[in-house]
Amino acid sequence: MEKRLDITIGSVYAAKQLVSFAESIEGDVTLRSGRHSVNAKSIMGVFTLELSKPMSLEIEKWKEEYAKDLEAYLLFRTPQKNLG
């Protein structure tokens, strides 16, 4: 089952953590920002996007266990959960 989440990254550190998480997932993981889409498993690809802007994360083979790991990136999170 595919899942799409609206997220924000906000920092280089958070981008590295998200790429590390994406690499651990089986199947495709895509980041979309406007008309641009990149492989979320590629740090170079992720760095081509504007990290401060909202984007969509699409996970091809979604598992509910991923929700906890992605909690810090979701757009509706509270400001206290800053990854740095």
CYANA upper distance limits for C-alpha pairs under 8 A (distance plus 0.5 A):
  1 MET  CA     60 GLU  CA      7.01
  1 MET  CA     61 LYS  CA      5.90
  1 MET  CA     62 TRP  CA      6.09
  2 GLU  CA     58 GLU  CA      7.53
  2 GLU  CA     59 ILE  CA      6.11
  2 GLU  CA     60 GLU  CA      4.88
  2 GLU  CA     61 LYS  CA      6.04
  2 GLU  CA     62 TRP  CA      6.05
  3 LYS  CA     58 GLU  CA      6.19
  3 LYS  CA     59 ILE  CA      5.81
  3 LYS  CA     60 GLU  CA      7.13
  3 LYS  CA     61 LYS  CA      8.17
  3 LYS  CA     62 TRP  CA      6.28
  4 ARG  CA     56 SER  CA      6.99
  4 ARG  CA     57 LEU  CA      6.10
  4 ARG  CA     58 GLU  CA      4.92
  4 ARG  CA     59 ILE  CA      7.00
  5 LEU  CA     56 SER  CA      6.01
  5 LEU  CA     57 LEU  CA      5.65
  5 LEU  CA     58 GLU  CA      6.98
  5 LEU  CA     74 LEU  CA      7.70
  6 ASP  CA     54 PRO  CA      7.41
  6 ASP  CA     55 MET  CA      6.29
  6 ASP  CA     56 SER  CA      5.02
  6 ASP  CA     57 LEU  CA      6.83
  6 ASP  CA     74 LEU  CA      6.68
  6 ASP  CA     75 LEU  CA      6.57
  7 ILE  CA     54 PRO  CA      6.27
  7 ILE  CA     55 MET  CA      5.96
  7 ILE  CA     56 SER  CA      6.36
  7 ILE  CA     57 LEU  CA      7.20
  7 ILE  CA     73 TYR  CA      5.69
  7 ILE  CA     74 LEU  CA      4.94
  7 ILE  CA     75 LEU  CA      5.42
  8 THR  CA     51 LEU  CA      7.65
  8 THR  CA     52 SER  CA      7.21
  8 THR  CA     53 LYS  CA      6.84
  8 THR  CA     54 PRO  CA      5.20
  8 THR  CA     55 MET  CA      6.55
  8 THR  CA     73 TYR  CA      6.05
  8 THR  CA     74 LEU  CA      6.98
  8 THR  CA     75 LEU  CA      6.45
  9 ILE  CA     14 ALA  CA      6.32
  9 ILE  CA     15 ALA  CA      6.52
  9 ILE  CA     51 LEU  CA      6.01
  9 ILE  CA     52 SER  CA      6.90
  9 ILE  CA     53 LYS  CA      8.27
  9 ILE  CA     54 PRO  CA      8.16
  9 ILE  CA     73 TYR  CA      6.60
 10 GLY  CA     14 ALA  CA      7.31
 10 GLY  CA     15 ALA  CA      8.21
 10 GLY  CA     51 LEU  CA      5.60
 10 GLY  CA     52 SER  CA      4.98
 10 GLY  CA     53 LYS  CA      7.99
 11 SER  CA     15 ALA  CA      6.74
 11 SER  CA     51 LEU  CA      6.97
 11 SER  CA     52 SER  CA      7.78
 11 SER  CA     83 LEU  CA      8.23
 11 SER  CA     84 GLY  CA      7.03
 12 VAL  CA     16 LYS  CA      6.77
 12 VAL  CA     51 LEU  CA      8.35
 13 TYR  CA     17 GLN  CA      6.84
 13 TYR  CA     83 LEU  CA      7.78
 13 TYR  CA     84 GLY  CA      6.98
 14 ALA  CA     18 LEU  CA      6.60
 14 ALA  CA     83 LEU  CA      6.32
 14 ALA  CA     84 GLY  CA      7.37
 15 ALA  CA     19 VAL  CA      6.68
 15 ALA  CA     43 ILE  CA      8.07
 15 ALA  CA     46 VAL  CA      7.63
 15 ALA  CA     47 PHE  CA      8.33
 15 ALA  CA     51 LEU  CA      8.22
 16 LYS  CA     20 SER  CA      6.68
 16 LYS  CA     43 ILE  CA      7.34
 17 GLN  CA     21 PHE  CA      6.70
 18 LEU  CA     22 ALA  CA      6.57
 18 LEU  CA     40 ALA  CA      8.19
 19 VAL  CA     23 GLU  CA      6.60
 19 VAL  CA     40 ALA  CA      6.32
 19 VAL  CA     41 LYS  CA      5.55
 19 VAL  CA     42 SER  CA      7.10
 19 VAL  CA     43 ILE  CA      6.66
 19 VAL  CA     46 VAL  CA      8.39
 20 SER  CA     24 SER  CA      7.19
 20 SER  CA     41 LYS  CA      7.72
 21 PHE  CA     25 ILE  CA      7.46
 21 PHE  CA     69 ASP  CA      8.29
 22 ALA  CA     29 VAL  CA      6.83
 22 ALA  CA     40 ALA  CA      6.59
 22 ALA  CA     41 LYS  CA      5.78
 23 GLU  CA     40 ALA  CA      8.45
 23 GLU  CA     41 LYS  CA      5.62
 25 ILE  CA     29 VAL  CA      8.23
 26 GLU  CA     61 LYS  CA      7.28
 27 GLY  CA     59 ILE  CA      8.06
 27 GLY  CA     60 GLU  CA      6.31
 27 GLY  CA     61 LYS  CA      6.42
 28 ASP  CA     39 ASN  CA      8.05
 28 ASP  CA     59 ILE  CA      6.70
 28 ASP  CA     60 GLU  CA      5.78
 28 ASP  CA     61 LYS  CA      7.99
 29 VAL  CA     39 ASN  CA      6.63
 29 VAL  CA     40 ALA  CA      5.89
 29 VAL  CA     41 LYS  CA      7.33
 29 VAL  CA     57 LEU  CA      7.60
 29 VAL  CA     58 GLU  CA      6.11
 29 VAL  CA     59 ILE  CA      5.13
 29 VAL  CA     60 GLU  CA      6.74
 30 THR  CA     37 SER  CA      7.13
 30 THR  CA     38 VAL  CA      6.20
 30 THR  CA     39 ASN  CA      5.31
 30 THR  CA     40 ALA  CA      5.52
 30 THR  CA     41 LYS  CA      8.50
 30 THR  CA     57 LEU  CA      6.25
 30 THR  CA     58 GLU  CA      5.55
 30 THR  CA     59 ILE  CA      7.13
 31 LEU  CA     37 SER  CA      6.00
 31 LEU  CA     38 VAL  CA      5.84
 31 LEU  CA     39 ASN  CA      6.85
 31 LEU  CA     40 ALA  CA      6.01
 31 LEU  CA     46 VAL  CA      8.02
 31 LEU  CA     55 MET  CA      7.25
 31 LEU  CA     56 SER  CA      6.14
 31 LEU  CA     57 LEU  CA      5.18
 31 LEU  CA     58 GLU  CA      6.89
 32 ARG  CA     36 HIS  CA      6.15
 32 ARG  CA     37 SER  CA      4.74
 32 ARG  CA     38 VAL  CA      7.07
 32 ARG  CA     55 MET  CA      6.05
 32 ARG  CA     56 SER  CA      5.54
 32 ARG  CA     57 LEU  CA      7.01
 32 ARG  CA     58 GLU  CA      8.47
 33 SER  CA     37 SER  CA      6.85
 33 SER  CA     49 LEU  CA      7.45
 33 SER  CA     50 GLU  CA      8.44
 33 SER  CA     53 LYS  CA      8.25
 33 SER  CA     54 PRO  CA      7.59
 33 SER  CA     55 MET  CA      5.20
 33 SER  CA     56 SER  CA      7.07
 34 GLY  CA     55 MET  CA      8.03
 36 HIS  CA     49 LEU  CA      8.32
 38 VAL  CA     42 SER  CA      8.22
 38 VAL  CA     45 GLY  CA      6.00
 38 VAL  CA     46 VAL  CA      7.02
 39 ASN  CA     45 GLY  CA      6.83
 39 ASN  CA     46 VAL  CA      7.85
 40 ALA  CA     45 GLY  CA      7.63
 40 ALA  CA     46 VAL  CA      6.68
 40 ALA  CA     57 LEU  CA      8.49
 42 SER  CA     46 VAL  CA      6.71
 43 ILE  CA     47 PHE  CA      6.65
 44 MET  CA     48 THR  CA      7.10
 45 GLY  CA     49 LEU  CA      7.87
 47 PHE  CA     51 LEU  CA      7.89
 54 PRO  CA     75 LEU  CA      8.00
 62 TRP  CA     66 TYR  CA      7.82
 63 LYS  CA     67 ALA  CA      8.32
 65 GLU  CA     69 ASP  CA      8.19
 66 TYR  CA     70 LEU  CA      6.84
 67 ALA  CA     71 GLU  CA      6.56
 70 LEU  CA     74 LEU  CA      7.24
 71 GLU  CA     77 ARG  CA      7.89
 72 ALA  CA     77 ARG  CA      7.20
 72 ALA  CA     81 LYS  CA      6.66
 72 ALA  CA     82 ASN  CA      7.79
 72 ALA  CA     83 LEU  CA      7.80
 73 TYR  CA     77 ARG  CA      7.90
 77 ARG  CA     81 LYS  CA      7.55
